Amino acid sequence: SVHTAQTLMLKRHIVTLLRNIAHIHYIQGMYEDSLHFSMEALQVPDLPEDELTASLWFNIGNLLWHLNKGYEEAECALSRSLQILDNMRRERTATPCKLDRDIVTTQTLLLLVQDKNRSPVTKKPEAISLLRMLNAQRSGLGYENESVAKTLCAIGTLYMRYREPAIAARFLLESLRVQEIIPDQICDTDKLMTLTQLGQSLQATGHDVDAMACFREALRLKGKSILDETPQVKAIFATVLYNIGMIQSSHGDRNDPQRRVRALHSFKLCLDLRRKALGNEHPAVASALHNIGILLLEDGQVTKSLECFQESLHIRRKSHGHRHHEVASSLRHIGRIHQDRGEYKEALRLHQEALFILRLQSNASSAAFP
């Protein structure tokens, strides 16, 4: 109704004024007063979760951090702000470029606050150093320059190593946004690395469509021939093709031969590039062979599949030793082929070796996390 709309607008004006007053106090160094007005603004009932409320939660978290008034409370406030911003981005209810920038600002402070709550054993000094560098660069150079883009990408890459892809994606999205604003300052290799890492982070968080878009854009960056590229760039393109193959193989009807054809094509291109860039006995070569073996087996090409699994097993044993979970995976697949052929003695031997390895892994995991 008109009355409801007017009431909501009035509340929004009140909250905006309170936020502005809080901001002025913050600029003047009156942090306690700024905190008071920010908290008062959030006490207005029935506020929608939008940029305004996200900014207020951020302000509260930032002020609690500045005032050393409780890192747990600061973490809660910043997490709430980040959740609102993430939801807005997902629902596309605000300008993406500003959202990406605000998301990274909030995520950066949240990670710094969380580090204060960590035990010395779980602290991440490399990440904290990069996050502080990012803050310094943005303060001194602005939000959109080459150094900021590279640091954002480095942070995203690091959080992929930490196996925190959702965090990684936020930094990589912002890095890509910055790169697209200043294309003359960014080389193709940097953009290729960002797109690849972003695609992997999106893939790891279940956003395969967006991931595929990143990978396809990455492939468009190749020159006249991938074979003319440096080994490093070949390896990156191989990773792109590998991930495309993973998405292609996991989507669609498993009985659809075209699904296998597309995925096999990607994995074979990946394998060829990895052999050229990394040599024949690199673990990444083994991964490509393993996935080719799976698809060939699905297609009924058992002999070729077995050859792929056996070569993969050889590389994995040489790279990882005899007690690695990837070795167990190769053994399990080879064992299944022998089992299907009725070669039970060999199948049993392979399955038992795989089981032994996995039990060792399980026991080690239990010992590490009692």
C-alpha positions as CSV (number, residue, x, y, z in Angstrom):
1,S,0.0,0.0,0.0
2,V,1.0,3.7,-0.3
3,H,1.1,4.0,3.5
4,T,3.5,1.0,3.8
5,A,5.7,2.4,1.1
6,Q,5.9,5.8,2.7
7,T,6.7,4.2,6.1
8,L,9.4,2.2,4.6
9,M,10.9,5.2,2.8
10,L,10.8,7.2,6.1
11,K,12.6,4.5,7.9
12,R,15.2,4.4,5.1
13,H,15.8,8.1,5.4
14,I,16.2,7.8,9.2
15,V,18.7,5.0,8.8
16,T,20.6,6.8,6.0
17,L,20.9,9.9,8.2
18,L,22.1,7.8,11.2
19,R,24.7,6.2,9.0
20,N,25.9,9.6,7.7
21,I,26.2,10.9,11.2
22,A,28.1,7.8,12.2
23,H,30.4,8.3,9.2
24,I,31.2,11.9,10.2
25,H,32.0,10.8,13.7
26,Y,34.3,8.1,12.3
27,I,36.1,10.6,10.0
28,Q,36.6,12.8,13.1
29,G,38.1,9.9,15.1
30,M,35.1,9.7,17.4
31,Y,34.8,5.9,17.1
32,E,32.6,5.3,20.2
33,D,30.0,7.8,18.9
34,S,30.2,6.4,15.4
35,L,29.5,2.9,16.8
36,H,26.6,4.2,18.8
37,F,24.9,5.7,15.8
38,S,25.6,2.7,13.6
39,M,24.0,0.4,16.1
40,E,21.0,2.7,16.5
41,A,20.5,2.6,12.8
42,L,20.3,-1.2,12.8
43,Q,17.7,-1.1,15.6
44,V,15.1,0.5,13.2
45,P,12.6,-2.4,12.7
46,D,11.8,-4.1,9.4
47,L,14.9,-3.0,7.5
48,P,15.5,-4.8,4.2
49,E,18.8,-6.5,3.8
50,D,20.5,-4.3,1.2
51,E,23.6,-2.2,0.6
52,L,22.6,0.2,3.4
53,T,22.3,-2.5,6.0
54,A,25.4,-4.3,4.7
55,S,27.3,-1.1,5.1
56,L,26.1,-0.6,8.7
57,W,27.1,-4.1,9.7
58,F,30.5,-3.5,8.1
59,N,30.9,-0.2,10.0
60,I,30.1,-1.9,13.3
61,G,32.6,-4.7,12.6
62,N,35.2,-2.2,11.6
63,L,34.6,-0.1,14.6
64,L,34.7,-3.0,17.0
65,W,38.0,-4.0,15.4
66,H,39.4,-0.4,15.8
67,L,38.2,-0.2,19.4
68,N,39.4,-3.7,20.3
69,K,35.9,-4.2,21.7
70,G,35.6,-7.9,20.9
71,Y,36.9,-9.7,17.9
72,E,34.1,-12.3,18.0
73,E,31.4,-9.6,17.8
74,A,33.3,-7.9,15.0
75,E,33.5,-11.2,13.2
76,C,29.8,-11.7,13.5
77,A,29.0,-8.2,12.2
78,L,31.3,-8.6,9.2
79,S,30.0,-12.0,8.4
80,R,26.5,-10.6,8.4
81,S,27.6,-7.8,6.0
82,L,29.3,-10.3,3.7
83,Q,26.3,-12.6,3.7
84,I,24.0,-9.7,2.6
85,L,26.4,-8.6,-0.1
86,D,26.8,-12.2,-1.4
87,N,23.0,-12.6,-1.5
88,M,22.7,-9.3,-3.4
89,R,25.3,-10.4,-5.9
90,R,23.6,-13.8,-6.4
91,E,20.2,-12.1,-6.9
92,R,21.8,-9.3,-9.0
93,T,20.1,-6.5,-7.0
94,A,22.9,-4.0,-7.2
95,T,25.7,-2.9,-9.5
96,P,28.1,-5.9,-9.8
97,C,31.3,-3.8,-9.9
98,K,30.6,-2.0,-6.7
99,L,29.4,-5.1,-5.1
100,D,32.6,-7.0,-6.0
101,R,34.6,-4.2,-4.5
102,D,32.6,-4.1,-1.3
103,I,32.6,-7.8,-1.0
104,V,36.4,-7.9,-1.1
105,T,36.7,-5.0,1.3
106,T,34.4,-6.8,3.8
107,Q,36.1,-10.2,3.2
108,T,39.5,-8.7,3.7
109,L,38.6,-7.2,7.1
110,L,36.8,-10.3,8.1
111,L,39.9,-12.5,7.5
112,L,42.1,-10.1,9.4
113,V,39.6,-10.2,12.3
114,Q,39.4,-14.0,12.2
115,D,43.1,-14.2,12.3
116,K,43.0,-12.5,15.7
117,N,40.7,-15.2,17.0
118,R,42.9,-18.0,15.7
119,S,45.4,-20.0,17.7
120,P,49.0,-19.6,16.7
121,V,49.0,-23.0,15.1
122,T,46.1,-22.1,12.7
123,K,47.2,-18.6,11.8
124,K,47.9,-17.9,8.1
125,P,50.8,-15.4,8.1
126,E,51.2,-15.5,4.3
127,A,47.6,-14.6,3.7
128,I,47.6,-11.9,6.4
129,S,50.6,-10.3,4.8
130,L,48.9,-10.2,1.4
131,L,45.7,-8.9,2.9
132,R,47.5,-6.0,4.5
133,M,49.4,-5.3,1.3
134,L,46.0,-5.2,-0.5
135,N,44.7,-2.7,2.0
136,A,47.8,-0.5,1.6
137,Q,47.7,-0.7,-2.2
138,R,44.0,0.3,-2.3
139,S,44.6,3.1,0.1
140,G,47.6,4.5,-1.7
141,L,46.9,3.6,-5.3
142,G,43.2,3.3,-5.6
143,Y,41.0,0.3,-6.3
144,E,41.8,-0.2,-10.0
145,N,45.4,-0.6,-10.9
146,E,47.8,-3.4,-11.9
147,S,49.3,-3.9,-8.5
148,V,45.9,-4.3,-6.8
149,A,44.8,-6.8,-9.5
150,K,47.9,-8.9,-9.0
151,T,47.6,-8.9,-5.3
152,L,43.9,-9.9,-5.5
153,C,44.8,-12.7,-7.8
154,A,47.6,-13.8,-5.4
155,I,45.2,-13.9,-2.5
156,G,42.6,-15.9,-4.5
157,T,45.3,-18.3,-5.6
158,L,46.5,-18.7,-2.0
159,Y,43.0,-19.4,-0.7
160,M,42.6,-22.1,-3.4
161,R,45.6,-23.7,-1.9
162,Y,44.0,-23.5,1.5
163,R,41.0,-25.2,-0.1
164,E,38.6,-22.3,0.6
165,P,37.2,-21.7,-2.9
166,A,34.4,-19.5,-1.8
167,I,36.8,-17.0,-0.3
168,A,39.1,-17.4,-3.3
169,A,36.3,-16.6,-5.8
170,R,35.6,-13.3,-4.1
171,F,39.1,-12.0,-4.6
172,L,39.5,-13.5,-8.1
173,L,36.2,-12.0,-9.3
174,E,37.4,-8.6,-8.1
175,S,40.8,-9.1,-9.7
176,L,39.2,-9.9,-13.0
177,R,36.9,-6.9,-12.7
178,V,39.9,-4.6,-12.2
179,Q,41.8,-6.2,-15.1
180,E,38.9,-5.6,-17.4
181,I,38.9,-1.9,-16.5
182,I,42.6,-1.5,-17.2
183,P,43.3,-3.9,-20.0
184,D,46.3,-2.1,-21.3
185,Q,48.1,-2.7,-18.0
186,I,47.4,-6.4,-17.9
187,C,49.2,-9.1,-19.9
188,D,47.3,-12.0,-21.3
189,T,49.2,-14.5,-19.0
190,D,48.0,-12.7,-15.9
191,K,44.4,-12.7,-17.2
192,L,44.7,-16.3,-18.2
193,M,45.8,-17.3,-14.7
194,T,43.0,-15.3,-13.1
195,L,40.4,-16.8,-15.3
196,T,41.7,-20.3,-14.7
197,Q,41.8,-19.9,-10.9
198,L,38.4,-18.2,-10.9
199,G,36.9,-21.0,-13.0
200,Q,38.4,-23.6,-10.6
201,S,37.0,-21.8,-7.5
202,L,33.5,-21.5,-9.1
203,Q,33.7,-25.2,-10.1
204,A,34.7,-26.2,-6.6
205,T,31.7,-24.3,-5.2
206,G,29.2,-26.0,-7.6
207,H,28.8,-23.1,-10.1
208,D,29.7,-25.2,-13.2
209,V,28.0,-22.9,-15.7
210,D,29.9,-19.8,-14.5
211,A,33.1,-21.9,-14.3
212,M,32.7,-23.1,-17.9
213,A,32.3,-19.5,-19.0
214,C,35.6,-18.6,-17.3
215,F,37.4,-21.6,-18.9
216,R,36.1,-20.8,-22.4
217,E,37.1,-17.1,-22.0
218,A,40.5,-18.4,-21.0
219,L,40.9,-20.5,-24.1
220,R,40.1,-17.4,-26.2
221,L,43.4,-15.9,-24.9
222,K,45.6,-18.4,-26.7
223,G,47.7,-17.2,-29.6
224,K,47.7,-18.7,-33.1
225,S,48.9,-22.0,-31.6
226,I,49.0,-23.2,-28.0
227,L,52.1,-25.2,-29.0
228,D,54.0,-21.9,-29.5
229,E,53.4,-20.9,-25.9
230,T,55.9,-21.2,-23.1
231,P,55.7,-24.4,-20.9
232,Q,54.1,-22.4,-18.1
233,V,51.3,-21.1,-20.4
234,K,50.9,-24.6,-21.9
235,A,50.4,-26.0,-18.5
236,I,47.8,-23.4,-17.6
237,F,45.9,-24.1,-20.9
238,A,46.1,-27.8,-20.1
239,T,44.5,-27.1,-16.7
240,V,41.7,-25.2,-18.4
241,L,41.1,-28.1,-20.7
242,Y,41.2,-30.6,-17.8
243,N,38.6,-28.7,-15.9
244,I,36.4,-28.3,-19.0
245,G,36.7,-32.1,-19.4
246,M,35.7,-32.6,-15.7
247,I,32.5,-30.5,-16.2
248,Q,31.7,-32.1,-19.5
249,S,32.0,-35.6,-18.1
250,S,29.9,-34.9,-15.0
251,H,26.9,-33.3,-16.8
252,G,24.3,-34.8,-18.9
253,D,23.1,-38.4,-19.4
254,R,25.8,-40.9,-18.6
255,N,24.7,-43.0,-21.5
256,D,25.0,-40.1,-24.0
257,P,28.0,-40.9,-26.2
258,Q,28.3,-37.2,-27.1
259,R,29.0,-36.4,-23.4
260,R,31.9,-38.8,-23.5
261,V,33.2,-37.6,-26.9
262,R,33.3,-34.0,-25.7
263,A,35.0,-34.8,-22.4
264,L,37.5,-37.2,-24.1
265,H,38.4,-34.6,-26.6
266,S,39.2,-32.1,-23.8
267,F,41.1,-34.6,-21.7
268,K,43.2,-35.8,-24.7
269,L,44.1,-32.2,-25.6
270,C,45.0,-31.6,-22.0
271,L,47.1,-34.8,-21.9
272,D,49.0,-33.8,-25.0
273,L,49.8,-30.3,-23.6
274,R,50.8,-31.7,-20.2
275,R,53.2,-34.1,-21.8
276,K,54.8,-31.3,-23.7
277,A,54.9,-28.8,-20.9
278,L,55.6,-31.1,-17.9
279,G,57.1,-34.3,-19.2
280,N,55.6,-37.8,-19.4
281,E,55.9,-38.6,-15.7
282,H,54.2,-35.7,-14.0
283,P,51.3,-36.3,-11.6
284,A,49.1,-34.0,-13.7
285,V,49.7,-36.3,-16.7
286,A,48.6,-39.2,-14.5
287,S,45.4,-37.3,-13.6
288,A,44.5,-36.8,-17.3
289,L,45.3,-40.4,-18.1
290,H,43.1,-41.6,-15.3
291,N,40.1,-39.6,-16.5
292,I,40.6,-40.7,-20.1
293,G,40.6,-44.3,-18.7
294,I,37.3,-43.8,-16.9
295,L,35.6,-42.4,-20.1
296,L,37.1,-45.1,-22.3
297,L,35.8,-47.8,-19.9
298,E,32.4,-46.2,-20.0
299,D,32.6,-46.4,-23.8
300,G,33.4,-50.1,-23.6
301,Q,37.1,-49.6,-24.8
302,V,38.4,-51.8,-22.0
303,T,41.9,-52.5,-23.4
304,K,42.7,-48.9,-24.0
305,S,41.2,-47.9,-20.7
306,L,43.4,-50.5,-18.9
307,E,46.5,-49.0,-20.6
308,C,45.6,-45.5,-19.4
309,F,45.1,-46.7,-15.8
310,Q,48.3,-48.7,-15.8
311,E,50.4,-45.8,-17.1
312,S,48.6,-43.5,-14.6
313,L,49.4,-46.0,-11.8
314,H,53.1,-46.1,-12.9
315,I,53.4,-42.4,-12.7
316,R,51.6,-42.1,-9.4
317,R,53.7,-44.7,-7.8
318,K,56.8,-42.9,-9.0
319,S,55.6,-39.5,-8.0
320,H,53.8,-40.2,-4.7
321,G,55.2,-43.5,-3.5
322,H,53.2,-46.7,-3.0
323,R,50.9,-45.6,-0.2
324,H,49.1,-42.6,-1.8
325,H,45.3,-42.3,-2.2
326,E,45.7,-41.6,-5.9
327,V,47.6,-44.9,-6.2
328,A,44.7,-46.6,-4.5
329,S,42.3,-45.1,-7.0
330,S,44.3,-46.4,-9.9
331,L,44.5,-49.8,-8.3
332,R,40.8,-49.9,-7.7
333,H,39.9,-49.2,-11.3
334,I,42.4,-51.7,-12.7
335,G,41.1,-54.2,-10.2
336,R,37.6,-53.6,-11.4
337,I,38.6,-54.4,-15.0
338,H,40.2,-57.7,-14.0
339,Q,37.1,-58.5,-11.9
340,D,34.8,-57.9,-14.8
341,R,37.0,-60.1,-16.9
342,G,36.7,-62.9,-14.4
343,E,40.3,-62.6,-13.4
344,Y,39.5,-62.8,-9.7
345,K,43.0,-63.6,-8.4
346,E,44.5,-60.5,-9.9
347,A,41.5,-58.4,-9.0
348,L,41.6,-59.5,-5.4
349,R,45.3,-58.7,-5.1
350,L,44.7,-55.2,-6.5
351,H,41.6,-54.5,-4.4
352,Q,43.4,-55.6,-1.2
353,E,46.3,-53.4,-2.0
354,A,44.0,-50.4,-2.6
355,L,42.1,-51.2,0.6
356,F,45.3,-51.4,2.6
357,I,46.4,-47.9,1.4
358,L,43.0,-46.4,2.1
359,R,43.0,-47.9,5.6
360,L,46.4,-46.4,6.2
361,Q,45.1,-43.0,5.1
362,S,42.0,-43.4,7.3
363,N,44.1,-44.3,10.3
364,A,46.5,-41.4,9.7
365,S,43.5,-39.0,9.4
366,S,42.0,-40.3,12.6
367,A,45.3,-39.8,14.4
368,A,45.7,-36.3,13.1
369,F,42.1,-35.3,14.1
370,P,41.1,-37.5,17.1
